[in-house]
Amino acid sequence: MLLIKCPYCGQRPETEFKCGGEAHIARPEDPSALNDEAWADFLYTRSSIKGVLAERWMHSHGCQRWFNALRNTHSDAFLITYEMGKPRPAVDENGELK
């Protein structure tokens, strides 16, 4: 079973968590100024890379708090989890934490 480290509760089984998609996507300052194409791009276009991706996760069967995680989408390994609002940790070209 995959264990995910909640920054608030510690390691728990993956069944306690829900993924909320890609992290660090800034909401437009004036959404009403966007045309339909730009709004659709904001809502639906994500990087969906094979490698290290920053994602939002919620500990739905625990503290019910959101946090961010760097996860390798190829191996499904979590590199690090960190609290919302904190900057994304740096990784090198091999996907390792700097």
TADADA-V958218 format. One record per residue. RES is the residue in one letter. D_CENTER is the distance of its C-alpha to the mean C-alpha in Angstrom with 2 decimals. Layout:
res=[RES,RES]
d_center=[D_CENTER,D_CENTER]
//
This chain:
res=[M,L,L,I,K,C,P,Y,C,G,Q,R,P,E,T,E,F,K,C,G,G,E,A,H,I,A,R,P,E,D,P,S,A,L,N,D,E,A,W,A,D,F,L,Y,T,R,S,S,I,K,G,V,L,A,E,R,W,M,H,S,H,G,C,Q,R,W,F,N,A,L,R,N,T,H,S,D,A,F,L,I,T,Y,E,M,G,K,P,R,P,A,V,D,E,N,G,E,L,K]
d_center=[20.05,16.52,15.86,12.62,13.27,12.60,13.27,15.89,17.53,17.26,16.90,17.08,17.29,14.49,16.61,15.80,12.13,10.62,7.42,6.91,5.82,4.69,4.13,7.64,9.77,13.02,15.22,18.70,21.25,23.86,22.57,26.22,27.10,24.94,26.80,25.69,24.40,22.23,20.87,20.16,18.40,16.08,15.47,15.27,14.80,11.58,11.79,11.41,12.57,14.15,12.94,10.21,6.95,4.09,0.97,3.10,6.00,9.65,12.61,14.80,17.83,17.86,17.31,15.39,13.16,9.57,7.60,4.69,5.00,6.51,7.80,10.92,11.17,14.90,15.56,12.73,12.94,10.52,11.59,10.57,8.89,9.65,10.64,9.56,11.81,12.00,11.83,9.65,11.89,14.11,14.60,17.88,18.93,18.91,15.29,16.57,15.67,18.33]
//
